[in-house]
Amino acid sequence: MVNEADESEGDAGVCGTILTALSWALIICTLPFSLCVCFKVVQEYERAVIFRLGRLMSGGAKGPGIFFILPCIDAYARVDLRTRTYDVPPQEVLTKDSVTVSVDAVVYYRVSNATVSVANVENAHHSTRLLAQTTLRNTLGMRPLHEILSDRDTISSSMQLTLDEATDAWGIKVERVEIKDVRLPVQLQRAMAAEAEAAREARAKVIAAEGEQKASRALREASEVIGDSPAALQLRYLQTLNTISAEKNSTIVFPLPIDLLTYFVKAQEAVSK
């Protein structure tokens, strides 16, 4: 078997040499018109991967600028190195706590190795996009809903690392992953809104109760101060009259001494005895 393999490689080498010589002869015979076919140009952001008789040529990808190919025996693939954006379509995901959500994301990637992206995978861009959809579903399926809503940055970083490791063998570099939107079912949105409203009402009642408690303590302290000084009660009474007269000018107030009321009360008690 080894001898047969060596013989086949030798035959291929002989045939390749003959075809290469014929190709050069064709170029020389058709000069200068053949130069239009032999010289190719790639842009600054592009690279050319050349195959000669079906085999990858040594030296890696060519470019940018001008490169030379032999007619009839050379074929080349043009690879764009610029960053591409892939808008992941909305994916229906079942979270860890059994909630169905619809999530879409954006993936930014580029070709880091032109030769590997052509030789190792049939369509590197299509494969990367399919893998991004699968990775999005798998990553979100292992997390509860509250983490998906609050820890988007952590989830995006985890997806970026996973995609970058998986696509390294394809010559693809995943630069960034961003989760765009998380859409919840309408019933779940209503339930969450009702829960949040109930929580706000509960906090409002607690705050009002605490205010009433502080006000009652302040009133108790004020009553103790007024009880120690009878003149303070009169001053408070006069202050109240001043406030009423300032706010409501149409109100007529007839001051009545408290001592007079006390006299009538004592007289009524004497008569009843």
ChimeraX attribute file (.defattr): number of C-alpha atoms within 10 A of each C-alpha:
attribute: neighborCount
match mode: 1-to-1
recipient: residues
	/A:1	6
	/A:2	7
	/A:3	8
	/A:4	9
	/A:5	10
	/A:6	11
	/A:7	12
	/A:8	12
	/A:9	12
	/A:10	12
	/A:11	12
	/A:12	13
	/A:13	12
	/A:14	12
	/A:15	13
	/A:16	15
	/A:17	12
	/A:18	11
	/A:19	15
	/A:20	19
	/A:21	12
	/A:22	15
	/A:23	17
	/A:24	12
	/A:25	11
	/A:26	15
	/A:27	18
	/A:28	13
	/A:29	11
	/A:30	10
	/A:31	10
	/A:32	10
	/A:33	11
	/A:34	15
	/A:35	16
	/A:36	9
	/A:37	13
	/A:38	14
	/A:39	12
	/A:40	15
	/A:41	15
	/A:42	17
	/A:43	13
	/A:44	12
	/A:45	12
	/A:46	18
	/A:47	24
	/A:48	24
	/A:49	23
	/A:50	24
	/A:51	17
	/A:52	18
	/A:53	16
	/A:54	10
	/A:55	11
	/A:56	17
	/A:57	14
	/A:58	10
	/A:59	9
	/A:60	15
	/A:61	21
	/A:62	20
	/A:63	18
	/A:64	14
	/A:65	13
	/A:66	11
	/A:67	14
	/A:68	14
	/A:69	17
	/A:70	18
	/A:71	18
	/A:72	13
	/A:73	15
	/A:74	19
	/A:75	17
	/A:76	16
	/A:77	14
	/A:78	17
	/A:79	19
	/A:80	18
	/A:81	17
	/A:82	13
	/A:83	14
	/A:84	14
	/A:85	14
	/A:86	15
	/A:87	15
	/A:88	19
	/A:89	12
	/A:90	17
	/A:91	16
	/A:92	14
	/A:93	19
	/A:94	19
	/A:95	21
	/A:96	13
	/A:97	12
	/A:98	11
	/A:99	14
	/A:100	17
	/A:101	20
	/A:102	16
	/A:103	21
	/A:104	19
	/A:105	20
	/A:106	17
	/A:107	23
	/A:108	16
	/A:109	25
	/A:110	17
	/A:111	23
	/A:112	18
	/A:113	19
	/A:114	23
	/A:115	23
	/A:116	19
	/A:117	22
	/A:118	17
	/A:119	16
	/A:120	12
	/A:121	14
	/A:122	11
	/A:123	12
	/A:124	18
	/A:125	18
	/A:126	11
	/A:127	13
	/A:128	22
	/A:129	17
	/A:130	11
	/A:131	15
	/A:132	24
	/A:133	18
	/A:134	12
	/A:135	17
	/A:136	23
	/A:137	18
	/A:138	15
	/A:139	17
	/A:140	20
	/A:141	21
	/A:142	14
	/A:143	15
	/A:144	15
	/A:145	21
	/A:146	10
	/A:147	13
	/A:148	21
	/A:149	11
	/A:150	10
	/A:151	11
	/A:152	16
	/A:153	13
	/A:154	12
	/A:155	19
	/A:156	20
	/A:157	14
	/A:158	15
	/A:159	23
	/A:160	22
	/A:161	14
	/A:162	16
	/A:163	24
	/A:164	20
	/A:165	13
	/A:166	14
	/A:167	19
	/A:168	16
	/A:169	14
	/A:170	26
	/A:171	20
	/A:172	24
	/A:173	22
	/A:174	25
	/A:175	15
	/A:176	17
	/A:177	24
	/A:178	19
	/A:179	18
	/A:180	14
	/A:181	13
	/A:182	16
	/A:183	15
	/A:184	15
	/A:185	11
	/A:186	9
	/A:187	9
	/A:188	13
	/A:189	12
	/A:190	12
	/A:191	11
	/A:192	12
	/A:193	12
	/A:194	12
	/A:195	12
	/A:196	12
	/A:197	12
	/A:198	12
	/A:199	11
	/A:200	12
	/A:201	12
	/A:202	12
	/A:203	12
	/A:204	12
	/A:205	11
	/A:206	12
	/A:207	12
	/A:208	12
	/A:209	12
	/A:210	12
	/A:211	12
	/A:212	12
	/A:213	11
	/A:214	12
	/A:215	12
	/A:216	12
	/A:217	12
	/A:218	12
	/A:219	11
	/A:220	12
	/A:221	12
	/A:222	11
	/A:223	12
	/A:224	11
	/A:225	13
	/A:226	16
	/A:227	12
	/A:228	10
	/A:229	10
	/A:230	10
	/A:231	11
	/A:232	13
	/A:233	15
	/A:234	14
	/A:235	12
	/A:236	12
	/A:237	12
	/A:238	13
	/A:239	12
	/A:240	12
	/A:241	14
	/A:242	11
	/A:243	10
	/A:244	15
	/A:245	14
	/A:246	11
	/A:247	9
	/A:248	9
	/A:249	8
	/A:250	9
	/A:251	10
	/A:252	9
	/A:253	9
	/A:254	7
	/A:255	9
	/A:256	8
	/A:257	9
	/A:258	9
	/A:259	9
	/A:260	9
	/A:261	10
	/A:262	11
	/A:263	10
	/A:264	11
	/A:265	11
	/A:266	11
	/A:267	10
	/A:268	11
	/A:269	9
	/A:270	9
	/A:271	7
	/A:272	7
	/A:273	5
